Amino acid sequence: MAIDGIGTGVILCGGRGTRLQERSRSLPKPLVEIGGRPILWHVMQIYAVQGVRRFILCTGYQGEAIERFVAGTDLRGVSIECVATGDDTPTGGRVRRAADRIGEGTFWLTYADGVADIELADLAAHHRAHGGLATITVVRPELPFGVAELGTDSRVVGFHEKPRSQHWVNGGFFCLEAGVFDYLTDSTVLEREALEGLAGDGQLRAYRHTGFWECMDTYKDAARLEDLWREGRAPWKMW
């Protein structure tokens, strides 16, 4: 059963993965593997295990490779449709170009490179409660470096190894109404004009996720996710 009536998950799959060249020189970023499966498969599993049964993949760079993956995937009980949205189309433009396939009503939106132990039912309830057009999941990522704590006279009084950021950042995992299409054109960057416009109109709310979240942006990120999976400690494995 779809969560609170939200049955469609839209996934942005057009990235080139330029900072993942060690792993993705010949692959689009969504097909870089974690535990022998493309990260795109992991993202869809997060949704599918929680009741999402329809996926729209907004493809771009090497979209044919993603279509081949979809044709051979072993995900059962779901429908997956690839929509070619252009090699260089920005994120908001990709969503806009898939609008006729997404249709009316509420839908999920996320990126093909981020995993989390997110409870979608809680996100949906939060979205329904505030009544706005859009909800963005925000997270406090772990900083990649240790932090020095300084006292008076430049005295170092301690260190904190890779603490969480004090700031909330975009973690993906959006819950959106079809009204967001009014904020999109083919040239819109979702994270800039669209979200800023929604925020300015009072239509954007934040859902704070304090559990596990990781974005596979670099080779180091991919190696960390691979280690967690291999060691049986992958928090996003909710299936």
C-alpha positions, 0 to 999 in steps of 0.5 A, a space after each residue: 500500500 502506498 504511504 498516505 496515498 503517495 505511490 510515485 517515487 521520482 529519482 534524479 538519475 542524470 549525474 555524471 559522477 565526475 568526482 567518482 572517476 575511480 569507480 565510475 569512469 565508464 558508468 553513470 553515477 547511479 550505477 556505481 555499485 555498493 555490495 554488488 548492486 548499483 546505488 540506484 537499486 539501494 535507493 529504490 529499495 528504501 522506497 519499495 520496502 516502505 510501500 512505493 510501487 511506481 518509480 520514474 527515473 529522470 535519466 541523462 548522462 548514459 541513460 541507455 545504461 540505466 535503461 539496461 539496468 532497469 530491464 534486468 533488475 530483480 526488483 519485484 512488484 514495482 513499475 519503473 519507467 525511464 524518462 530521458 531528460 537530456 544530458 545537461 539538463 539541470 535538476 529542476 528541468 529534469 523534474 519539469 520534463 517528467 511532469 506529464 509522467 508524474 501527473 497530479 497529486 503528491 509525489 516523492 523526489 530524491 537523488 540516485 546517490 543518497 541513502 538513509 534510514 528514513 521513515 517515509 511515513 513520518 516524512 509524509 505525515 509531516 508534509 500533510 500536516 503543514 499543508 505547503 507544496 514542498 517538504 525537504 528532508 534536512 540532515 546534519 552531516 558528519 564533517 570529514 575532519 576533526 575539529 580543534 576546540 580553542 580556548 583563550 590565548 589560542 590554547 588548544 583545549 581538545 579535539 572532536 573527531 569528525 563531529 556533526 555539522 551544526 548546520 542543516 543541509 539538503 538531504 534529498 528525500 523530498 515530498 512534493 505537490 504537483 503545484 511545484 511544477 509552477 516553479 520549474 522550467 527546463 533551465 531551473 536548478 531545483 536547489 536554487 531558483 525552485 527551492 528559493 522561490 518556494 521558500 519565499 512564498 512560504 510553501 517549503 518546510 523542513 523535515 529534520 532527519 537525525 538518523 543515518 544519511 550518506 551521499 555518495 559524492 566521492 570515491 571515499 564516500 563510496 568506499 565507506 558505504 561499501 565497507 558498511 555493507 560488507 560488514 553488515 552494518 548498513 543502516 539504510 538496509 530496511 529490507 
